[in-house]
Amino acid sequence: MSRKKTYPGDTVGERDGGGRAPMTAGQIAVLVLAVLALIFIFENTQTTDIRLLVPVVSMPLWAALLAMWLIGALCGAYFVRRRRARARP
């Protein structure tokens, strides 16, 4: 007799017959956001002009917004890491 494999966070009867756990609310939210991001990318393919001090650069709108999001995420990660390091004794 073989024993059913369990995973952290599983409860009895939580897995369906296919061996996959049902999607959590967080996973559904991430999936919805990913689909919305793809729709946003495919809808905003036109080229836009961006001026950074003196040079003017032409690029797709979605690429410009993605670059700004990445810069913001990196800045946020830097400050969170710095705060955690300072909070440790």
C-alpha positions in Angstrom: 0.0 0.0 0.0 1.5 3.3 -1.0 1.2 6.4 1.0 -0.2 9.7 -0.6 2.5 12.4 -0.9 1.7 15.5 1.2 2.9 19.0 0.8 3.3 21.8 3.3 0.0 23.5 4.0 -2.1 20.6 2.7 -5.1 19.4 4.6 -7.0 16.1 4.3 -9.0 16.0 1.1 -7.6 19.3 -0.2 -6.0 17.9 -3.4 -8.2 16.9 -6.3 -7.9 13.7 -8.3 -5.2 15.1 -10.6 -2.8 15.7 -7.8 -2.9 19.5 -8.0 -4.1 21.7 -5.1 -6.8 24.2 -6.0 -5.6 27.7 -6.8 -5.3 30.1 -3.8 -6.7 33.7 -3.9 -3.2 35.0 -4.2 -2.4 32.9 -7.2 -5.6 33.9 -8.9 -4.8 37.6 -8.2 -1.3 37.2 -9.8 -2.8 35.4 -12.8 -5.4 38.2 -13.3 -2.6 40.9 -13.0 -0.5 39.0 -15.5 -3.3 38.8 -18.0 -4.0 42.5 -17.5 -0.3 43.3 -18.1 -0.4 41.4 -21.3 -3.5 43.2 -22.5 -1.8 46.5 -21.6 1.3 45.6 -23.6 -0.7 44.6 -26.7 -2.9 47.7 -26.5 0.0 50.2 -26.1 2.4 49.4 -28.9 2.5 52.8 -30.4 5.8 54.7 -30.2 6.2 57.7 -27.9 8.9 60.3 -27.6 10.7 60.5 -24.2 13.0 63.4 -23.2 15.5 62.8 -20.5 17.3 66.1 -19.9 18.6 66.7 -23.5 18.3 63.6 -25.7 14.9 62.5 -27.1 14.3 58.8 -27.3 11.5 57.1 -29.3 10.3 53.8 -27.8 7.0 51.9 -27.3 4.9 53.2 -24.5 4.8 49.8 -22.7 8.6 49.6 -22.7 8.9 53.1 -21.2 6.4 52.3 -18.5 8.0 48.9 -17.8 11.4 50.6 -17.4 9.9 53.1 -14.9 8.3 50.3 -13.0 11.6 48.4 -12.8 13.4 51.5 -11.5 10.7 52.1 -8.9 10.8 48.4 -7.8 14.6 48.5 -7.5 14.5 51.8 -5.4 11.8 50.3 -3.2 13.8 47.1 -2.7 16.9 49.1 -1.8 15.0 51.1 0.9 13.3 48.0 2.3 16.6 46.1 2.6 18.3 49.1 4.1 15.5 49.5 6.7 15.7 45.8 7.6 19.5 46.0 8.0 19.2 49.0 10.3 16.4 47.3 12.4 18.6 44.3 13.2 20.5 44.6 16.5 
